[in-house]
């Protein structure tokens, strides 16, 4: 978030190709200015009304990590259809902390959303699960790892076929120890963000 294109470009020159962005407008602007072989991860909350613009304006969107409703999944499916995108990787965001400030589906809502996406959204590929845990509560990571087992069993696929996006600059080691395959470490790389 809030990091200038020049900083991302320097990291790109060092060989990094996966970049995450929290803010919709920043992603659209940065994707336009930076090389097209970047694999963008959108890790912020996406309003369903912006789904079409995101799919249209960021053709190198690698994964949308914050799908948490049938409404958003449907809008993404429609956006892929209207913009000729055959497939979009998505992570389902799971609320593992129960905090009011966090988005995501509950554990009880997870499989119904998986089934909805599988039956109604053929252009969306469930590539993993994502959570933003409560600070210093590593059980949130354990809960997401457990939900990966549940979803993989439900889909009749190997657990390893589903990514786990969890952990940030302050706790990524704990997240990796608990199975994270993707961590969000912008502050560690770029320094604290400008508010």
VENNOR-V72034 format. One record per backbone hydrogen bond with DSSP energy under -1.0 kcal/mol. CO is the residue of the C=O (numbers start at 1). NH is the residue of the N-H. If there is no record, write none. Layout:
BEGIN
co->CO nh->NH
co->CO nh->NH
END
This chain:
BEGIN
co->4 nh->8
co->5 nh->9
co->6 nh->10
co->7 nh->11
co->8 nh->12
co->9 nh->13
co->11 nh->16
co->12 nh->15
co->17 nh->39
co->19 nh->41
co->21 nh->43
co->23 nh->27
co->24 nh->28
co->25 nh->29
co->26 nh->30
co->27 nh->31
co->28 nh->32
co->29 nh->33
co->30 nh->34
co->35 nh->38
co->39 nh->19
co->40 nh->62
co->40 nh->63
co->41 nh->21
co->42 nh->65
co->47 nh->50
co->48 nh->51
co->50 nh->54
co->51 nh->55
co->52 nh->56
co->53 nh->57
co->54 nh->58
co->58 nh->61
co->60 nh->40
co->63 nh->42
co->64 nh->91
co->67 nh->93
co->69 nh->73
co->70 nh->74
co->71 nh->75
co->72 nh->76
co->73 nh->77
co->74 nh->78
co->75 nh->79
co->76 nh->80
co->77 nh->81
co->78 nh->82
co->79 nh->83
co->80 nh->85
co->88 nh->125
co->89 nh->64
co->90 nh->127
co->91 nh->67
co->92 nh->130
co->93 nh->105
co->99 nh->102
co->105 nh->95
co->109 nh->113
co->110 nh->114
co->111 nh->115
co->112 nh->116
co->113 nh->117
co->114 nh->118
co->115 nh->119
co->116 nh->120
co->117 nh->121
co->121 nh->124
co->123 nh->88
co->125 nh->90
co->127 nh->163
co->128 nh->92
co->129 nh->165
co->130 nh->94
co->134 nh->137
co->137 nh->140
co->138 nh->142
co->139 nh->143
co->140 nh->144
co->141 nh->145
co->142 nh->146
co->143 nh->147
co->144 nh->148
co->145 nh->149
co->146 nh->150
co->147 nh->151
co->148 nh->152
co->149 nh->153
co->150 nh->154
co->151 nh->155
co->152 nh->157
co->158 nh->161
co->159 nh->162
co->163 nh->129
co->164 nh->181
co->164 nh->182
co->165 nh->131
co->167 nh->184
co->168 nh->171
co->168 nh->172
co->171 nh->175
co->172 nh->176
co->173 nh->177
co->174 nh->178
co->175 nh->180
co->176 nh->179
co->182 nh->166
co->185 nh->189
co->186 nh->190
co->187 nh->191
END
